[in-house]
Amino acid sequence: MKLSPWLLALGATLLVQSAASFMNQCLPVAAPLLTASTGLAPERIGNLSSLTSFGTVLFLLFGSAVLARLGPVRTLQCGAAISAVALVLAASGWWPMLVVSALMLGVGYGPTPPAGSRILAATAPPRHRTLIFSIKQAGAPAGGALAGLVVAPVAVAFGWPSALLLAIVAGAISALSISPLRRMMDAERDDRRSIHPRALFRRQNLLAPVVALRGSRLLVTITILSISFSMVQGTLFSFSVTYLTQRGMALEQAGFIYACMQGAGVFARVLLGWLADRTGQPSANLTAQAYVAGVLVIVYGLMPADASLAFTVAISTAVGFFGASWNGIYMAEVARLSPPDRVADATSGSTMFTFLGYVAGPSLFALAVPVFGWSVPFVAVGVQIIAMGVLQTVILIRLGRDRSAVS
């Protein structure tokens, strides 16, 4: 039986998204052992996470020409290869190589948002667009959950460098698996597009992702809210395992709870994506989600030291459900609000700004922990997304009034 093109596209992008996330989340999950072996303070994993996000920003800034020249499938394969090399460097355990590795991991992850959006935007049925994008984005927490379940016990049993090798194998398998789809999905690539350094650094190429955002006010506002969400998700995913082990929890238990947090995001991305399609108001749904996520992050940060395992699992699952499930709705909105021929550029531009939240959040958090401890920074993260929810509510109300006035 021949599968529909959109099913093949969804399968390919979901697989690569999961593998890329698994590779990306290895360092935060192995963080307690990694920082201890290199003599670093535990919170310094936030700086490595910020470097990874900055690497993604670099690709999103310079990678439009690469994506146009190679096509989305080949670009995804190149990203997986870069991430694999990064993990080989990280396995050396030498601190300077960890810095280089973190940056390369981000560059390797960079193709997944624009390439995945380009593939799905061209194939997804419009009435199910948000759900399909959400299923694809569910690959991110799925890969993270797998990292929590697999990397932590392997790191304890065989050492954290051995755990990184598993991620390299996962990346290689995903890259090879999508090769047969290249002829169909890379058909529109531009062989004449130059990827010479002079072309990549050309002003027009650098500004293309930013210029693509100017077509819609709602596109700008949804990007602002996504920055706030990325600060929440970035801090949760970067520090949760370290936060829990600092409270006296064993790494295997912390890894399991981290997997629950990520796993809740898998289920929530699909459910909330379906709900956004049903209500027909994705931006409003995302705004309401911001309020709930903010409250839960505050509760997570204020957990008493003697909190039971059951309570810790419950609040971690809840915060993962609402704090790590916004991505698919956001990506679908960016694709919907963008002109068909500018989806990749608009996704690159919006995601580039979003990843600045992933850069800033963990770095600021790492600076705050030695001064305020762990609770205050988590509370601050929760408060900022509630504030952004209020701002987005005001903007949506004003846009609604403007539409009513025009009609």
Beta strands, then each sheet from edge to edge (+ up, - down):
end
